[in-house]
């Protein structure tokens, strides 16, 4: 199996917009606005001059061109706040011109209002709070003033516009809240994985330091040279202080008062076979699970790497059970090449979306935690669809023995 370098892709049921899907949706949105702009131009051209107006065609052109300019502000050619300010300037300039010239059109700038609504939703969703408040108010006011351009506009039109503005603003704020909750959940998952890794480091470091201090103590009792015995006593005291400090630091990090001694033993490579056997018994449907381990894989592996391999396989199998119930075969591969460990969990289920996005945009948080773990030990984790169909979770870890 050739290692891939795909960025972490979304889980198959992950909500939200991946970059490719977002670009497609933006394209459809702009196409719809352009279609509305052409339709509005046709409606305006049919009644360019109205009773009592001497230069209605000028107003028609102003409204029509303004609609196109505001639609262009939807495109990502500049930061969102700058595009919103440009749209506000265009909209309010047109309103000022029409009111100053006394030109009141029955067509109130439908394309302009629609594009302003899109920008209002984006500002409420993604703009920084300091910029979102003033620009959002200005955009909402620009939309609400559109019916006022026509002195014959019914009062109900303003109410309808106000309801639409309120609904769009609420939708944008809901999306902002959802993203904030997601960001906090991702941060919590990363913190939890870092604390778990810190506990594992404490476990195996404490084991080795304790062995060193015992060895120093035992050797000091039989040492004939007093200077050697004193040095060994210093080594023993330093080791004891290191153990005490590591326990104290772990308690501070965990903030739950649990001692490291109360933790479960570190999982190792021996548990990978048990994970595969459990998945065979409890997995969805009749799924064939194959485990392939290179003979040289894991010999003398550092404890934190062995524990990480166990966690990656466990999360990969859980991902299959949760997101790929239609998979018929799962292949778990552990191999070593070029001083690197390759841990792969691949299934033949539907890959779903074929685009990639950052780990924090995925549906679940298990892969987010594993990515944090892989980064902490100098490796990398990728997940996504693979050529030929299926989904793969692949970790590349440095070899340390």
NUGU-776492 format. One record per residue (C-alpha): chain; x, y, z. Coordinates in nm, 2 decimals. Layout:
N
<atom A, <X, Y, Z>>
...
This chain:
401
<atom A, <0.00, 0.00, 0.00>>
<atom A, <0.14, 0.33, -0.10>>
<atom A, <0.11, 0.61, 0.16>>
<atom A, <-0.10, 0.90, 0.06>>
<atom A, <-0.07, 1.26, 0.16>>
<atom A, <-0.43, 1.36, 0.14>>
<atom A, <-0.53, 1.63, 0.39>>
<atom A, <-0.78, 1.52, 0.65>>
<atom A, <-1.11, 1.48, 0.47>>
<atom A, <-1.47, 1.50, 0.61>>
<atom A, <-1.64, 1.21, 0.76>>
<atom A, <-1.91, 1.06, 0.54>>
<atom A, <-2.19, 1.21, 0.73>>
<atom A, <-2.03, 1.53, 0.83>>
<atom A, <-2.25, 1.84, 0.80>>
<atom A, <-2.12, 2.17, 0.67>>
<atom A, <-1.96, 2.29, 0.36>>
<atom A, <-1.64, 2.15, 0.21>>
<atom A, <-1.44, 2.39, -0.01>>
<atom A, <-1.55, 2.23, -0.34>>
<atom A, <-1.91, 2.21, -0.24>>
<atom A, <-1.90, 2.57, -0.11>>
<atom A, <-1.76, 2.69, -0.45>>
<atom A, <-2.04, 2.50, -0.63>>
<atom A, <-2.30, 2.65, -0.41>>
<atom A, <-2.16, 3.00, -0.46>>
<atom A, <-2.16, 2.94, -0.83>>
<atom A, <-2.52, 2.85, -0.83>>
<atom A, <-2.61, 3.14, -0.61>>
<atom A, <-2.43, 3.39, -0.83>>
<atom A, <-2.59, 3.23, -1.14>>
<atom A, <-2.94, 3.27, -0.98>>
<atom A, <-2.86, 3.64, -0.89>>
<atom A, <-2.75, 3.70, -1.25>>
<atom A, <-3.07, 3.54, -1.38>>
<atom A, <-3.27, 3.76, -1.15>>
<atom A, <-3.07, 4.06, -1.27>>
<atom A, <-3.15, 3.99, -1.64>>
<atom A, <-3.52, 3.94, -1.56>>
<atom A, <-3.53, 4.27, -1.37>>
<atom A, <-3.36, 4.44, -1.66>>
<atom A, <-3.63, 4.32, -1.89>>
<atom A, <-3.91, 4.43, -1.65>>
<atom A, <-3.75, 4.77, -1.61>>
<atom A, <-3.70, 4.82, -1.99>>
<atom A, <-4.07, 4.75, -2.05>>
<atom A, <-4.16, 5.05, -1.84>>
<atom A, <-3.86, 5.27, -1.85>>
<atom A, <-4.08, 5.59, -1.84>>
<atom A, <-4.38, 5.62, -1.62>>
<atom A, <-4.65, 5.89, -1.60>>
<atom A, <-4.51, 6.21, -1.46>>
<atom A, <-4.15, 6.11, -1.52>>
<atom A, <-3.92, 6.27, -1.77>>
<atom A, <-3.61, 6.06, -1.73>>
<atom A, <-3.73, 5.72, -1.62>>
<atom A, <-3.47, 5.55, -1.84>>
<atom A, <-3.20, 5.70, -1.63>>
<atom A, <-3.35, 5.56, -1.31>>
<atom A, <-3.39, 5.22, -1.49>>
<atom A, <-3.02, 5.21, -1.58>>
<atom A, <-2.91, 5.32, -1.23>>
<atom A, <-3.11, 5.05, -1.06>>
<atom A, <-3.01, 4.79, -1.31>>
<atom A, <-2.63, 4.87, -1.29>>
<atom A, <-2.65, 4.89, -0.91>>
<atom A, <-2.79, 4.54, -0.90>>
<atom A, <-2.50, 4.41, -1.10>>
<atom A, <-2.25, 4.59, -0.88>>
<atom A, <-2.39, 4.45, -0.56>>
<atom A, <-2.40, 4.10, -0.71>>
<atom A, <-2.03, 4.14, -0.78>>
<atom A, <-1.98, 4.21, -0.41>>
<atom A, <-2.10, 3.86, -0.33>>
<atom A, <-1.80, 3.71, -0.52>>
<atom A, <-1.49, 3.66, -0.29>>
<atom A, <-1.26, 3.91, -0.46>>
<atom A, <-1.19, 4.09, -0.13>>
<atom A, <-1.24, 4.04, 0.25>>
<atom A, <-1.61, 4.01, 0.34>>
<atom A, <-1.62, 4.33, 0.54>>
<atom A, <-1.47, 4.53, 0.24>>
<atom A, <-1.72, 4.38, 0.00>>
<atom A, <-2.01, 4.46, 0.24>>
<atom A, <-1.90, 4.82, 0.27>>
<atom A, <-1.88, 4.84, -0.11>>
<atom A, <-2.23, 4.70, -0.15>>
<atom A, <-2.36, 4.95, 0.12>>
<atom A, <-2.20, 5.24, -0.07>>
<atom A, <-2.36, 5.14, -0.40>>
<atom A, <-2.70, 5.08, -0.24>>
<atom A, <-2.72, 5.40, -0.05>>
<atom A, <-2.58, 5.60, -0.34>>
<atom A, <-2.86, 5.47, -0.56>>
<atom A, <-3.12, 5.54, -0.30>>
<atom A, <-2.99, 5.89, -0.25>>
<atom A, <-2.99, 5.95, -0.63>>
<atom A, <-3.35, 5.82, -0.68>>
<atom A, <-3.49, 6.02, -0.39>>
<atom A, <-3.31, 6.34, -0.48>>
<atom A, <-3.42, 6.31, -0.85>>
<atom A, <-3.77, 6.22, -0.75>>
<atom A, <-3.75, 5.89, -0.96>>
<atom A, <-3.97, 5.63, -0.80>>
<atom A, <-3.98, 5.29, -0.97>>
<atom A, <-4.23, 5.01, -0.91>>
<atom A, <-3.93, 4.77, -0.94>>
<atom A, <-3.74, 4.84, -0.62>>
<atom A, <-3.41, 4.68, -0.71>>
<atom A, <-3.49, 4.31, -0.66>>
<atom A, <-3.15, 4.19, -0.76>>
<atom A, <-2.98, 4.45, -0.54>>
<atom A, <-3.20, 4.35, -0.24>>
<atom A, <-3.14, 3.98, -0.29>>
<atom A, <-2.76, 4.03, -0.31>>
<atom A, <-2.77, 4.25, 0.00>>
<atom A, <-2.96, 3.97, 0.18>>
<atom A, <-2.68, 3.72, 0.09>>
<atom A, <-2.42, 3.96, 0.22>>
<atom A, <-2.62, 4.02, 0.53>>
<atom A, <-2.63, 3.65, 0.60>>
<atom A, <-2.26, 3.61, 0.54>>
<atom A, <-2.18, 3.91, 0.77>>
<atom A, <-2.40, 3.77, 1.05>>
<atom A, <-2.23, 3.43, 1.00>>
<atom A, <-1.86, 3.50, 0.95>>
<atom A, <-1.76, 3.86, 0.99>>
<atom A, <-1.58, 3.96, 1.31>>
<atom A, <-1.82, 4.10, 1.57>>
<atom A, <-1.68, 4.45, 1.56>>
<atom A, <-1.74, 4.47, 1.19>>
<atom A, <-2.05, 4.26, 1.18>>
<atom A, <-2.27, 4.49, 1.39>>
<atom A, <-2.23, 4.82, 1.19>>
<atom A, <-2.21, 4.66, 0.85>>
<atom A, <-2.51, 4.43, 0.93>>
<atom A, <-2.72, 4.73, 1.04>>
<atom A, <-2.62, 4.93, 0.73>>
<atom A, <-2.71, 4.63, 0.50>>
<atom A, <-3.04, 4.57, 0.68>>
<atom A, <-3.13, 4.94, 0.64>>
<atom A, <-3.03, 4.94, 0.27>>
<atom A, <-3.27, 4.65, 0.22>>
<atom A, <-3.56, 4.80, 0.41>>
<atom A, <-3.53, 5.13, 0.23>>
<atom A, <-3.57, 4.97, -0.11>>
<atom A, <-3.95, 4.98, -0.11>>
<atom A, <-3.94, 5.35, 0.01>>
<atom A, <-3.80, 5.44, -0.33>>
<atom A, <-4.15, 5.40, -0.47>>
<atom A, <-4.40, 5.65, -0.31>>
<atom A, <-4.68, 5.42, -0.41>>
<atom A, <-4.54, 5.12, -0.23>>
<atom A, <-4.78, 4.96, 0.02>>
<atom A, <-4.69, 4.96, 0.39>>
<atom A, <-4.71, 4.58, 0.39>>
<atom A, <-4.41, 4.57, 0.16>>
<atom A, <-4.19, 4.73, 0.42>>
<atom A, <-4.32, 4.48, 0.68>>
<atom A, <-4.25, 4.19, 0.45>>
<atom A, <-3.90, 4.31, 0.38>>
<atom A, <-3.84, 4.36, 0.76>>
<atom A, <-3.95, 4.00, 0.82>>
<atom A, <-3.72, 3.87, 0.55>>
<atom A, <-3.43, 4.07, 0.70>>
<atom A, <-3.50, 3.93, 1.04>>
<atom A, <-3.52, 3.57, 0.91>>
<atom A, <-3.19, 3.61, 0.72>>
<atom A, <-3.01, 3.77, 1.01>>
<atom A, <-3.13, 3.49, 1.25>>
<atom A, <-3.01, 3.22, 1.01>>
<atom A, <-2.67, 3.38, 0.99>>
<atom A, <-2.65, 3.41, 1.37>>
<atom A, <-2.75, 3.05, 1.41>>
<atom A, <-2.47, 2.94, 1.17>>
<atom A, <-2.23, 3.16, 1.37>>
<atom A, <-2.34, 2.99, 1.70>>
<atom A, <-2.31, 2.64, 1.54>>
<atom A, <-1.96, 2.72, 1.42>>
<atom A, <-1.87, 2.85, 1.77>>
<atom A, <-2.00, 2.54, 1.94>>
<atom A, <-1.81, 2.32, 1.69>>
<atom A, <-1.48, 2.52, 1.75>>
<atom A, <-1.52, 2.47, 2.12>>
<atom A, <-1.59, 2.10, 2.08>>
<atom A, <-1.28, 2.06, 1.86>>
<atom A, <-1.07, 2.25, 2.12>>
<atom A, <-1.20, 2.03, 2.40>>
<atom A, <-1.13, 1.71, 2.20>>
<atom A, <-0.77, 1.83, 2.13>>
<atom A, <-0.72, 1.92, 2.50>>
<atom A, <-0.86, 1.58, 2.61>>
<atom A, <-0.63, 1.40, 2.37>>
<atom A, <-0.33, 1.60, 2.49>>
<atom A, <-0.41, 1.52, 2.85>>
<atom A, <-0.45, 1.15, 2.77>>
<atom A, <-0.12, 1.16, 2.60>>
<atom A, <0.04, 1.34, 2.90>>
<atom A, <-0.10, 1.06, 3.12>>
<atom A, <0.05, 0.79, 2.90>>
<atom A, <0.38, 0.97, 2.90>>
<atom A, <0.37, 0.99, 3.28>>
<atom A, <0.30, 0.61, 3.29>>
<atom A, <0.59, 0.49, 3.10>>
<atom A, <0.84, 0.77, 3.20>>
<atom A, <0.76, 0.69, 3.56>>
<atom A, <0.82, 0.33, 3.50>>
<atom A, <1.17, 0.39, 3.36>>
<atom A, <1.26, 0.66, 3.62>>
<atom A, <1.15, 0.43, 3.90>>
<atom A, <1.37, 0.16, 3.76>>
<atom A, <1.67, 0.40, 3.74>>
<atom A, <1.62, 0.51, 4.10>>
<atom A, <1.60, 0.15, 4.23>>
<atom A, <1.91, 0.06, 4.03>>
<atom A, <2.09, 0.36, 4.17>>
<atom A, <1.98, 0.27, 4.53>>
<atom A, <2.08, -0.10, 4.49>>
<atom A, <2.42, -0.01, 4.34>>
<atom A, <2.49, 0.25, 4.61>>
<atom A, <2.45, -0.01, 4.88>>
<atom A, <2.73, -0.22, 4.74>>
<atom A, <2.96, 0.06, 4.62>>
<atom A, <3.29, 0.07, 4.80>>
<atom A, <3.39, 0.42, 4.69>>
<atom A, <3.21, 0.68, 4.90>>
<atom A, <3.22, 0.93, 4.61>>
<atom A, <3.04, 0.69, 4.38>>
<atom A, <2.79, 0.61, 4.65>>
<atom A, <2.72, 0.98, 4.70>>
<atom A, <2.67, 1.03, 4.33>>
<atom A, <2.43, 0.73, 4.32>>
<atom A, <2.23, 0.88, 4.62>>
<atom A, <2.21, 1.21, 4.43>>
<atom A, <2.08, 1.02, 4.12>>
<atom A, <1.82, 0.84, 4.34>>
<atom A, <1.70, 1.17, 4.50>>
<atom A, <1.68, 1.34, 4.15>>
<atom A, <1.47, 1.05, 4.03>>
<atom A, <1.24, 1.07, 4.32>>
<atom A, <1.20, 1.44, 4.27>>
<atom A, <1.13, 1.39, 3.90>>
<atom A, <0.86, 1.13, 3.98>>
<atom A, <0.70, 1.36, 4.24>>
<atom A, <0.71, 1.66, 4.00>>
<atom A, <0.55, 1.45, 3.71>>
<atom A, <0.27, 1.33, 3.93>>
<atom A, <0.20, 1.69, 4.05>>
<atom A, <0.21, 1.83, 3.70>>
<atom A, <-0.03, 1.56, 3.58>>
<atom A, <-0.27, 1.64, 3.86>>
<atom A, <-0.26, 2.00, 3.76>>
<atom A, <-0.33, 1.92, 3.40>>
<atom A, <-0.61, 1.68, 3.47>>
<atom A, <-0.77, 1.89, 3.74>>
<atom A, <-0.96, 1.60, 3.87>>
<atom A, <-0.74, 1.48, 4.15>>
<atom A, <-0.68, 1.13, 4.00>>
<atom A, <-0.35, 0.98, 4.05>>
<atom A, <-0.16, 0.83, 3.76>>
<atom A, <-0.17, 0.50, 3.95>>
<atom A, <-0.54, 0.48, 3.90>>
<atom A, <-0.52, 0.49, 3.52>>
<atom A, <-0.57, 0.18, 3.31>>
<atom A, <-0.25, 0.02, 3.18>>
<atom A, <-0.13, 0.15, 2.85>>
<atom A, <-0.27, -0.04, 2.55>>
<atom A, <-0.01, -0.19, 2.32>>
<atom A, <0.02, -0.38, 2.00>>
<atom A, <-0.10, -0.70, 2.16>>
<atom A, <-0.44, -0.54, 2.18>>
<atom A, <-0.48, -0.47, 1.81>>
<atom A, <-0.57, -0.84, 1.74>>
<atom A, <-0.83, -0.81, 2.02>>
<atom A, <-0.98, -0.50, 1.86>>
<atom A, <-1.01, -0.68, 1.52>>
<atom A, <-1.17, -0.98, 1.69>>
<atom A, <-1.42, -0.76, 1.87>>
<atom A, <-1.51, -0.58, 1.55>>
<atom A, <-1.57, -0.92, 1.38>>
<atom A, <-1.82, -1.01, 1.65>>
<atom A, <-1.99, -0.68, 1.69>>
<atom A, <-1.94, -0.50, 1.36>>
<atom A, <-2.23, -0.41, 1.13>>
<atom A, <-2.35, -0.70, 0.92>>
<atom A, <-2.12, -0.97, 0.78>>
<atom A, <-1.81, -0.76, 0.74>>
<atom A, <-1.48, -0.94, 0.66>>
<atom A, <-1.19, -0.79, 0.86>>
<atom A, <-0.84, -0.87, 0.76>>
<atom A, <-0.54, -0.79, 0.98>>
<atom A, <-0.20, -0.76, 0.80>>
<atom A, <0.11, -0.70, 1.02>>
<atom A, <0.46, -0.69, 0.89>>
<atom A, <0.69, -0.93, 1.09>>
<atom A, <0.93, -0.65, 1.18>>
<atom A, <0.65, -0.41, 1.28>>
<atom A, <0.66, -0.30, 1.65>>
<atom A, <0.97, -0.48, 1.77>>
<atom A, <1.10, -0.28, 2.06>>
<atom A, <0.86, 0.00, 1.99>>
<atom A, <0.84, 0.29, 2.23>>
<atom A, <0.53, 0.27, 2.46>>
<atom A, <0.37, 0.59, 2.34>>
<atom A, <0.39, 0.48, 1.98>>
<atom A, <0.24, 0.14, 2.06>>
<atom A, <-0.04, 0.31, 2.25>>
<atom A, <-0.10, 0.55, 1.96>>
<atom A, <-0.11, 0.26, 1.71>>
<atom A, <-0.38, 0.09, 1.93>>
<atom A, <-0.58, 0.41, 1.95>>
<atom A, <-0.57, 0.47, 1.57>>
<atom A, <-0.69, 0.12, 1.49>>
<atom A, <-0.97, 0.15, 1.74>>
<atom A, <-1.09, 0.48, 1.61>>
<atom A, <-1.06, 0.37, 1.25>>
<atom A, <-1.28, 0.06, 1.32>>
<atom A, <-1.52, 0.28, 1.51>>
<atom A, <-1.54, 0.51, 1.21>>
<atom A, <-1.62, 0.22, 0.98>>
<atom A, <-1.90, 0.10, 1.21>>
<atom A, <-2.05, 0.45, 1.25>>
<atom A, <-2.02, 0.59, 0.90>>
<atom A, <-2.00, 0.29, 0.66>>
<atom A, <-2.26, 0.03, 0.75>>
<atom A, <-2.26, -0.08, 0.39>>
<atom A, <-1.90, -0.19, 0.39>>
<atom A, <-1.83, -0.56, 0.32>>
<atom A, <-1.46, -0.57, 0.39>>
<atom A, <-1.22, -0.39, 0.62>>
<atom A, <-0.84, -0.42, 0.59>>
<atom A, <-0.61, -0.32, 0.88>>
<atom A, <-0.25, -0.29, 0.78>>
<atom A, <0.05, -0.23, 1.01>>
<atom A, <0.39, -0.20, 0.83>>
<atom A, <0.72, -0.03, 0.87>>
<atom A, <0.93, 0.13, 0.59>>
<atom A, <1.20, 0.39, 0.57>>
<atom A, <1.20, 0.45, 0.95>>
<atom A, <0.83, 0.52, 0.95>>
<atom A, <0.53, 0.33, 1.08>>
<atom A, <0.22, 0.31, 0.85>>
<atom A, <-0.11, 0.23, 1.02>>
<atom A, <-0.40, 0.20, 0.78>>
<atom A, <-0.77, 0.11, 0.83>>
<atom A, <-0.94, 0.09, 0.50>>
<atom A, <-1.30, -0.02, 0.41>>
<atom A, <-1.48, -0.06, 0.07>>
<atom A, <-1.79, 0.13, 0.17>>
<atom A, <-1.92, 0.44, -0.01>>
<atom A, <-1.67, 0.73, 0.02>>
<atom A, <-1.94, 1.00, 0.01>>
<atom A, <-1.79, 1.34, -0.05>>
<atom A, <-1.46, 1.33, -0.24>>
<atom A, <-1.34, 1.67, -0.13>>
<atom A, <-1.11, 1.74, 0.16>>
<atom A, <-1.13, 1.99, 0.44>>
<atom A, <-0.96, 2.05, 0.77>>
<atom A, <-1.01, 1.81, 1.06>>
<atom A, <-1.21, 2.07, 1.26>>
<atom A, <-1.47, 2.07, 0.99>>
<atom A, <-1.54, 1.70, 1.01>>
<atom A, <-1.85, 1.55, 1.16>>
<atom A, <-1.69, 1.36, 1.45>>
<atom A, <-1.42, 1.45, 1.70>>
<atom A, <-1.24, 1.11, 1.72>>
<atom A, <-1.02, 1.19, 1.42>>
<atom A, <-0.95, 1.54, 1.55>>
<atom A, <-0.81, 1.39, 1.87>>
<atom A, <-0.60, 1.14, 1.68>>
<atom A, <-0.46, 1.41, 1.46>>
<atom A, <-0.36, 1.60, 1.77>>
<atom A, <-0.19, 1.29, 1.91>>
<atom A, <-0.01, 1.22, 1.58>>
<atom A, <0.12, 1.57, 1.56>>
<atom A, <0.24, 1.56, 1.92>>
<atom A, <0.46, 1.25, 1.85>>
<atom A, <0.59, 1.39, 1.52>>
<atom A, <0.36, 1.20, 1.28>>
<atom A, <0.07, 1.28, 1.06>>
<atom A, <-0.29, 1.15, 1.02>>
<atom A, <-0.50, 1.16, 0.71>>
<atom A, <-0.84, 1.03, 0.63>>
<atom A, <-1.05, 1.04, 0.31>>
<atom A, <-1.17, 0.86, 0.00>>
<atom A, <-0.91, 0.65, -0.19>>
<atom A, <-0.88, 0.56, -0.56>>
<atom A, <-1.10, 0.26, -0.65>>
<atom A, <-1.36, 0.34, -0.38>>
<atom A, <-1.37, 0.31, -0.01>>
<atom A, <-1.24, 0.52, 0.28>>
<atom A, <-0.91, 0.51, 0.46>>
<atom A, <-0.77, 0.63, 0.78>>
<atom A, <-0.39, 0.64, 0.75>>
<atom A, <-0.13, 0.74, 1.01>>
<atom A, <0.24, 0.79, 0.94>>
<atom A, <0.45, 0.78, 1.26>>
<atom A, <0.82, 0.81, 1.32>>
<atom A, <1.00, 0.50, 1.45>>
<atom A, <1.13, 0.53, 1.80>>
<atom A, <1.26, 0.24, 2.00>>
